[in-house]
Amino acid sequence: MKEWTRWVCVKYVSIPAMLTFMLLTGCGGGGGGNPGSRSGSIDSVPPAITSPGGLYVGYFHEDAFGNPEDPESGAFVLQLPAKDGVLSGTMNFTYVDCQSKNTAVIIGSKSAVSLSGTWTADIDSSPQSGAFSGTYLSAATHYEGGFTNDNGKQFKNLPGCLIHSLAANGNWVAFSVEQNQPATFTLAVTGLSVAWSASTGTASTLIYVLDSTARLSSVNNSVVFQRLLPDAMTSYNLNAAGLVRGKEYIVGVLLRNASSARIAFGSKRFIAG
């Protein structure tokens, strides 16, 4: 009887109807199950692509090919939302005491793993602006990208202070606080003295200090001190930084080789002593 019933199902039911019947109940026996639970069903929703938020610190570097005279580096700071939304940031172009405070303000947005926006600044008494973009590299667990200057390459002569050039473009890298690259690179702060591990091939060093309380609305004022050191130093005293005793700061140190490429970068929270 079971075999006859199966024959009737095939013999007298039209092919489209038979297929529908089999999908719903299983012609000739068998169970259905919940189609919405099957892998690849129309009810499946892929996980949202996102990237981490919070305070990220690192450096920008002017293009060494288009600006071989003095491709400088400076502090680069981003305050990112946990999800998609508005971001804030800064680049600092102050290298010596006699310069004015040259802070570039970054505004933009974060969407999934991508960052985009613009920056504006008054650098050595001249208005500057450009585009900014970047992405989160999940394998390296940091952000990186590039920027352009709408005014192109420019030479600046500050009588009695500094002669330098601004590049037409550059790149940047930003890490979570105390995420050192390489991991063996170490920073230590005692009082106002900062020391870091020596690295073979270091030709110049960037050191800067951030106000660690900077948040989305105030991150553009977070860089309180920055200097370019012209040789392979392994320590620096922050007496000239004007830090407030007992307040928390973040120090960043970048080591570069003779080709201006990164050898090491690190950051560390500390209480000014």
Secondary structure as the mmCIF struct_conf table of DSSP 4:
data_model
#
loop_
_struct_conf.conf_type_id
_struct_conf.id
_struct_conf.beg_label_comp_id
_struct_conf.beg_label_asym_id
_struct_conf.beg_label_seq_id
_struct_conf.end_label_comp_id
_struct_conf.end_label_asym_id
_struct_conf.end_label_seq_id
HELX_RH_AL_P HELX_RH_AL_P1 LYS A 2 TYR A 12
BEND BEND1 VAL A 13 VAL A 13
HELX_RH_AL_P HELX_RH_AL_P2 ILE A 15 LEU A 24
TURN_TY1_P TURN_TY1_P1 THR A 25 THR A 25
TURN_TY1_P TURN_TY1_P2 CYS A 27 GLY A 28
BEND BEND2 GLY A 29 GLY A 29
HELX_RH_3T_P HELX_RH_3T_P1 PRO A 35 SER A 37
BEND BEND3 ARG A 38 ARG A 38
TURN_TY1_P TURN_TY1_P3 SER A 39 GLY A 40
TURN_TY1_P TURN_TY1_P4 ILE A 42 ASP A 43
HELX_LH_PP_P HELX_LH_PP_P1 PRO A 46 ILE A 49
STRN STRN1 GLY A 54 GLU A 62
TURN_TY1_P TURN_TY1_P5 ALA A 64 GLY A 66
TURN_TY1_P TURN_TY1_P6 PRO A 68 GLU A 69
STRN STRN2 SER A 73 LEU A 80
BEND BEND4 ALA A 82 ASP A 84
STRN STRN3 GLY A 85 ASN A 92
BEND BEND5 VAL A 96 VAL A 96
TURN_TY1_P TURN_TY1_P7 ASP A 97 CYS A 98
BEND BEND6 GLN A 99 GLN A 99
STRN STRN4 THR A 103 SER A 111
TURN_TY1_P TURN_TY1_P8 ALA A 112 VAL A 113
STRN STRN5 SER A 114 ILE A 123
TURN_TY1_P TURN_TY1_P9 ASP A 124 SER A 125
STRN STRN6 SER A 126 LEU A 137
TURN_TY1_P TURN_TY1_P10 SER A 138 THR A 141
STRN STRN7 HIS A 142 THR A 148
TURN_TY1_P TURN_TY1_P11 ASP A 150 ASN A 151
BEND BEND7 LYS A 153 LYS A 153
STRN STRN8 GLN A 154 LEU A 158
TURN_TY1_P TURN_TY1_P12 PRO A 159 CYS A 161
STRN STRN9 LEU A 162 LEU A 166
BEND BEND8 ALA A 168 ALA A 168
STRN STRN10 ASN A 169 SER A 176
TURN_TY1_P TURN_TY1_P13 VAL A 177 GLU A 178
STRN STRN11 GLN A 181 GLN A 181
BEND BEND9 PRO A 182 PRO A 182
TURN_TY1_P TURN_TY1_P14 ALA A 183 THR A 184
STRN STRN12 LEU A 187 THR A 190
TURN_TY1_P TURN_TY1_P15 GLY A 191 LEU A 192
STRN STRN13 SER A 193 TRP A 196
TURN_TY1_P TURN_TY1_P16 THR A 200 GLY A 201
STRN STRN14 SER A 204 ASP A 211
TURN_TY1_P TURN_TY1_P17 SER A 212 THR A 213
TURN_TY1_P TURN_TY1_P18 LEU A 216 SER A 218
HELX_RH_3T_P HELX_RH_3T_P2 VAL A 219 ASN A 221
STRN STRN15 VAL A 223 LEU A 229
BEND BEND10 PRO A 230 ASP A 231
BEND BEND11 THR A 234 THR A 234
STRN STRN16 SER A 235 ASN A 237
HELX_RH_3T_P HELX_RH_3T_P3 LEU A 238 ALA A 241
HELX_LH_PP_P HELX_LH_PP_P2 LEU A 243 VAL A 244
TURN_TY1_P TURN_TY1_P19 ARG A 245 GLY A 246
STRN STRN17 GLU A 248 ARG A 256
TURN_TY1_P TURN_TY1_P20 ALA A 258 SER A 259
BEND BEND12 SER A 260 SER A 260
STRN STRN18 ARG A 262 ILE A 271
#
